[in-house]
């Protein structure tokens, strides 16, 4: 198993490691930024109107960030599969 080599970006595992780190960042972004803000924006959690609007904007920006990060993540992982190992 090469998880340690990939996560520490050792020789030969840089591409898959970068893809893994981007995926971990994206997952953390969903669970710790997008979902809590989305719950406030949808009214699942009590919040005033100003807080709901701010939470909706924060969730939108974080979602767009994940979309932006998905392209280099996909590239790194598929390129490793093609050129790596």
N, C-alpha and C positions, 0 to 999 in steps of 0.2 A: 504494500500500500504506500502511496506517495503523498498522503495528505500533509505530513510534516514538511516534506520537501517543497510542496506546492505553496503552502501558506507562508513559508519562510523565503520563498522565491529563490531557491537554490538553482544551480546550473542545470539547464535543460527543462526546468519546470516554471520558468518565468511567466510564460503566456497563460498557462492554466491557473497559475497562482494569482495573476492579475484578475482573471475572470472570476475566480473564487472570491477574492476580496471585494470586487465590485458587487457580486451577488449578495455577499454578507452585508455590505453597506445598504444595498437596496432593501433587503429583508428587515434590517433594523429601522430603516426609514419608514417602512410600512407599519411596523408594530409600535414604534415609539413616537412617530410624528404624525403620519397620515391618519391612522385609525383613531387615536384619541381626539384629534381635531375634527375628523369626520363625524364622530359621535356627537360632539357639541354642535356642529353645523346642522345636523339632521334632527336635533332636539332629543336625542336619546339620553343626553346628560343635560341637567339644568344649566342654562347660561342665558345671560341677557342678550338683547339683539346685537349690541356692538361686539360682544364677545363671539357670538355666532358668526357674524360677518368676518371678523378677523380670523377665526378658526377655519372658515371656508376658504379664505385666501391662502392661508398657510398650507392647508391640505392640497389645494390646487398646485401651488408652487412645488411642494414636495413630490406630488405625483408627476409633474412635468420633469422634475429632476430624475426620478426613477426611469421615465421614458428615455431621457437623454442618456443615462448610464447604461441602459439595456443594449444599446448598439455596440459600444466598445466591449461590453461583457460578452456578448454573442460573438463578436469578431475574435476576441482573445481565445475563447473556448473552442471555436471551430477551427481557428488557425492552428492551435496546439494539436488538435486531432489530425489535421492534415500534415503539418510540418514537424510537429514535436515528436517526442519519444524517439 
